[in-house]
Amino acid sequence: MGYSLEFDKENYSVKTVTLDGQSVTYRAYENIVYVKNPVDVKRQCLNIYVPQIFYEQERVNGYTLETVPVLLPNGIGGYAPAFPEQPGKDFGGHINATFYALCHGYVVATPGARGRGLKDENGTYYGVAPAAIVDLKAAVRYLRYNKGRVPGDVEKLISNGTSAGGALSSLLGASGNHPDYEPYLKALGAADARDDIFAASCYCPITNLNHADMAYEWEFNGQNDYHTFKFEFPEGADHPTRTPLNGHLTDSQMAMSAQLKAMFPAYLNSLDLKDENGELLTLDRDGDGSFKAFIKRYVLRSAQRALDGGADLSDMHWLTVVDGNAVDLDFTGYIAFRTRMKCTPAFDNVSMGTPENELFGCGAVQYRHFTQFSLEHSQADGALAEPEQIKLMNPMYYIGDTACQTAVNYRIRHGAVDRDTSLAVSAMLTLMLRNHGVAVDYHLPWGIPHAGDYDLDELFEWIRGICK
């Protein structure tokens, strides 16, 4: 028989949450299994939250219960499994988008999803790629299947995510209805409905994984010291502690860094990316060129916004400011200021063991490589993931594919001091989308590290603009 895909509008509770002096009362439809044949009922479920005020007055901010947009935030980080997000605070102790959305009169549908590391009683890893994106698509299909029964306008679905969640948000937006995912959705008993969405909000997306190592070294090659943190959760603590970890690349890692950097221009040039003026963005063999200038331009815009807000940037010696205007920057100095975070290779480690290596596991194999480079340099006798599995996790392959429907609106944020992936990754995603007619609000917020939901006022101003 399996689980029913019919939404039960009577199965809810009324809750009130107060955070930082702000209260919201809402109807909570929770733990709704969104496929007939779930593999993991604790994660393949979603919560739907509706501001109670919609049941007390006909319109809220000009929307009715049938026309209000639906925010679709995922709580996925590090490609790990996630439960449905609840109204509250995020990893860093800040109010999350779910709470903010409810306070401002939006319906919220928060899906859980499988992820790396999940293993069944037979020793099979069942959360490997493409499980997470398939689950998000299944959640979208559930909402579409119940159009007219679930609260909100399911044609105005707006996904939101950070880091790996931002990558999945970008992929969900890019690959709507693509037949590549159909066998996986059918196996789960997903609803017979569309899975395209209206818009995608992507904070620091850790995406384009099979080209992320070369992009990272294009940016950080020559920065041979690395500075990262070890995160630990003390017993009873709400948030983790961070212990600094510093080190120096080995001779072998420095050699691989140079090789990977040299590989990046050919990939970048193969994309035929153009800026808003139609200029082709390229890199020469040394990694210099108009694509690098494009990124510099956006860093300067970020610096200018900070200056206009009253920031003192006089100690940024790599930044040239004339009469209050950010006019130039030394790119090498800027990268040195940011510092390297990850060893080489940053994602497909030759010793394996990264979250991304685990993402591309299969069956009883926990870790696999996903680039030919790391396979050839493997120090762990690692196997290579199948090309199809790698493709299914990369939005770059689906943008412009006529077999799918890509979201018409994107918002991409990558902090100007974020070192978890190269700035090139979000820049390439932005340009690919724009070159295929998608409206992209792209910015590198000054002083922001790897984080999300830090500018919720601006995020929801964007949402209001695209939903008019």
N, C-alpha and C positions, 0 to 999 in steps of 0.2 A: 504493500500500500504506500509506504513512505509518508513524508510530511506533506500537509496541505499547503498549497501556494495561495490560498484565499486569505486575504487580510481580514482579521477580525477586529472591526472598529470598536467593539464593546469591551475588549480585553485590555484595559489600561488602568493605571493608578494616577492619582494627582499628587504631584510633589512640589515642594518649594525649596530652592537652594539660595543661600545668601553668601556672597563672596565679596570681600573688600567693601562692605556697606551697600552692596547692590543685591536686590532680591528679584527672583523670577519664579512664577508658578506656572507649571506646565503639565500637560498630559503625557505620560510615559508609556509607550508601547514597547516592551522590552523582550529581548531574547527570542525574536522572531526568526525561526530557521528559514532561510531564503532559497533552499533547494530541496527537492523531494528526497534525494539520496545522499545526505551529508556524510562526509568522512569524519568530521569533527564538529559535533553539534554545539560545542562550547564556543567555537570560533566562527563557524559558518552560520552566523545569525546577525541580525541587526536590531538596533534600537531606533525607534521613531519618536521624536519629541515635538510637541506642539504647544506654543504659548497658550495658556488658558484664556487669555483675553479674546482669542478668536471665537470662543463659545459664549462670550458676554456681549460682544458687539459685532456688527456685520463686517466692518472694515478696520484694518490696522495699517497705518501708513499707506493707505490707498489700495491695499490688497484685501481680497476675500480669502477664505480658507481654501478656495479652489484655485486661486490665481497666485498665491504667495510662492516665491521661489523656494527651492529645497537645497539646503547646504548638505554636502555629502563628505564629511571629514573622515579621514582614516587615521588611526593612531599607530601606524606602522613605522618602526624605526629599525635600522640595521637589517632589514629584510627578515626580521624575526616575526613570529606569529603575534597577532594582536586581537584583543577582545574589542567589542564595540566601545567607542569613546563615550564617556558620560560627561555631563556638564560639570566643570571643575577647573582644576589647574593642571598645567602641563609639566613636563619633565623638569623644567627650570623654575617651577613655582609660580608661573604666570597664568592668568585667566586664559582658558582655551577658547577656540573659535566656536565650539558648541554652546558654551554658556553665553558668550557674547551674542551669538545669533539669536538665541531665545530671548535675550533681553531686548533685542531690537526687532522682534516680531517676525522672525523667519522660522519655518519648519526645518527640522534637522533630522537627517537619517544617517546613522553612524554604523557602518558595517565592520564586523570583525573579519579576520582572514587568516588562513594558514600561512606558515612561514618556515624558514630554515630551522633545522634542529628537531622538528617533530618526528617521532619514531613510533611505529605501532608495535604490537606484541610479537610480530614476526621479524622485527629488526629492519623494517622498510621505512625509509625516510619519505614521508608523505607531504611535506610542506615545501619541497623543492620547486624550482621554477617549472611551469608557470603558475603554480597553485595560487599565489596571492592575487595576481591580476585576473585569473579566472574567477576567483571568489568575488572580487569587486564587480566584475561584469555580471555575475549571477545576482548580486544584490541590486544592481541597476535594473536587470530584467524583472526581478520581483516587483520593484516599484512600478515599472511600466505596465506589467501584467495587471497590476491592481489600480490602474489609472481610473479615477473617479471614486475609488474606495479609500485609498490612502489620502491623508491630508496633503495639500500642496499641489503645485503644478509640476508634474513629473517631466514636462518638456523644458523645464528650467532647472535642471540638475547641475549643481556647481560643486565639483570635487575640490578638496583641499588636503594637502599633506606636506610633511616636512622630511627632508633627507631621503631615505628609501621611500617613505610615504609620498614625498614630492615627486620622486621618479615614477611611482605607480600612478599618481595623479596625472602626470604628463602622458603616460602610456595609455591610461584609461581614456583620456581625451583624444589621443591620436588614433586609436585603433578601433573605434566604434564599429561594431557589427562585422568585423573581419572574419572570414570563414576559417582562418588559421586556428581560432579558438573553439570552433564549434564542437569538435569531438570531445573536448574536455568538459564543456558545458553540458552536452548531452549525457555524458557519463554520470554527472551529478544530478541530473533531472532538473536543470535550470528551467525557468519559465520560458515559454515560447513567446519572446518579445524582443524588442531592440535593446542594445546596450550602449548606444552612443549617448553622449552627454552634451550639455549646452556650453559649459565653460570649465576650465581647469586652473586652479590656483596651485602653484608649485614653489615651495620654499626649498632652496638649496638642493635641487634634485640630484641624487647620486645615480646617474643614468648613463646611457651609452657605454656600458661597462666594458665591452670588448674593444673599445678605443680609449678608455679612460686612463690606462697606464701611460700611453704615449703622450696624451694631453697633459698629464701631470708632470712628466719629465720635460716637455716643451716649456713648461712654466718654471719648474723648480730645479732643473739641471744646473749644477754649479753650487747650489745650496746643499752642502754635504752634512751639515749638522741638522738633526731633527729634534723636534720638541713636541711631545704629546703628553697625554695624561692616562693614568690608570683609574678607572671608575670602580668604586666599591659601595655597596649598600650596607651600612652598619645596621645591626639588628634594631628594629623599632624606628629607624629613620625614615622620613618621608622622601628625602632626596639623597642622591649619592654624594660621596666625597670624591675629590679629585686629587690624585697624587701625581706631581710632575714626573715625567720620564724623558730623559734627554740622552742622545747618543750621536754617533757618527757613522755614516755609511761606510761599509767595507769597500775594499778595492774592487771586488766583484760587483757590488751594487753600483758603484760609480761608473763602471764600464757599461753595465746594463742601462743606466740612466742616459748615457750618451747615445747608445744604440736606439733606445726608445724615442728620445728627442728627435733623432734623425729620421725616424719613421713617420712622425706626425704630419709634416708638410704634405706628403703625398696623399694621405687620407683627407686632410682638410681641403686640398685642392680638388679632390675627386668629387666633392659635394657641390661645386659650382655655386657657392653662396654669394649673394649680392646684398649690398646695403640699400638703404631707402632711396638712394639716388641711382640705383642700377649698376653701381660700380662692383665689379667682380672682386671678391675678397680672397686673397691668396697669401701664401708664405713661400719664401725662397728656401734653398737648401739649409741655410743657417737658422731658419725659423723666424725671419723678419719679413715684414710686408704689410699689406693693407688690412689683413685680418687682425694682426697685432695692433695696428693703429685704431681699428674699430673698438677693441677692448679698452685701449688707453682712453679713447674718447668717452666711454661710459664711466670709467674711473674718474676722469676729470669732471664729468657732470655730477657724480656723487660728491666729490670734494667741493664743488661749487655750491651744491645744496647745503652742505655742512657749513660752509663759509657764510652763506646767506642767513643761516640760522644762528650765527654768532659764534661758531666754533673757532678756536685758536689753533691753527695748523702750522704755526711758525716753526715748530720743531720737526716738521716733516721735510727734511733737507732734500729729499728726492722729488719734492713737489715745488713747482715754480708758480708763485702767486704774485701778480702785479696789480696794484690798485684794487685789491679785493677780488681779483679774478684768477681762477685756477687756469693757467694757460699751457702748462706742459708738465710732464713728469718723466723721470728716468725709470724705465720699466724694470731694469735690473735692481735698482735701489728699492723700488716698491715691493718687489718679490722678496728681497732680503728683509724688508721691514715686516712683511707678513710671516716669514719663516716657513720652513718645510715642516710638515707634520708626519708624513709617512715615509717608510723605507721604500726601496725600489725592488720589484714593482709594487705599486701602491695598492692594487686591487687583486690581480691574479698573481699571488705570491708564489715564487718558485718552490717554496717549502710548503705551500698551501696553508690552510688554517684561517684565512680571512672570512668574514661574513659572506663575501661574494663567492669565494670558493665553495662554501657550504650551500649557497643558493643554487649552484649548478650541480649539486650531487644527484644521485640517481639510485633507486633501489636500496641496496645495503651499503652503497658507497657514499660516505658522508661528504667528501671534498673532491672536486674535480677542477681542472683548468678550463678556462674559456677563451684563451688566446693561444695562437700558434707559437708566439714568442715564448711564453712561459712554459708551454709544453716542451719546447726544444731546450729550455734551460732548467727544466724541472730537477729539483733535488729530492723529490719525494716519490719518484716513479709514478707520477700522476697521469691519469687518463684525461682526454679532452671531451668536454660536453658536446652533444650533437648540435650541428648548426641550427636546427629548428628550435631547440630549447633556447639557444642564445638569442635568436631572432625574436622570439616571443616576448622577451624582456626589454627590447630596445625600441623606443618610439620612433627613432630616426628611420627605421625601415618602413614605417606605416604612413608617415606624413607624405601626402601626394599619391598614395596608392588608391586608385579608383574603386577598389573592392571594399573600401571602408569609408566611414563618415567621421571626419575629424571635427572636434569642437571648434566653434567659430571664434571663441574668445579664450585667451590665456593671460595669466598673470604670473610672471617669473621673477623671483627675488633670490639673489645670491649675494650674501654679505661681502663687503669689500675686503674684509680680513678673514674670510672663511677659507680654510686650508684643507678641508676634507676632500675636495676634488678641485680640479682646475677650473678657473673662470671660463676657459674655452668650452667646457661642456655645456653650460647654460647659454653661452653665446651662440654656439652651433645650433642648439635646440631652438633658440629664438629666431635665428636667421632662417633656418629650414622652414619653420612655421610661417614666418612672414613671406617668404618666397613662394608659398603656396596659398597666399591670400588670407591667412589667419591674423586677426588683430591680437598683438602681443604687447602687454604693458610690462616692460622689462627695466629693471633697475638694480644697481649694486649698492645697497644701503651702506652709508659710511659708518665704520666702526662696528659693524655687525659681524659676529662670528657665525659658526654653523648653528642655525637656530630657525625657528618659525613662529608664526602667530605673534610677532613682536610689534606689528603695525596694524592692529585690527581695525582701527578707525579708517585707515587708508584702504584696507582690504574691502571693507563693506561699502565704502564710497565707490570703489570700482564696481562692486556687485550692483549697487543701485544704478550706476551709469549704464551697464550693459543690459540691465533688465527693464529699462524704461519702455 
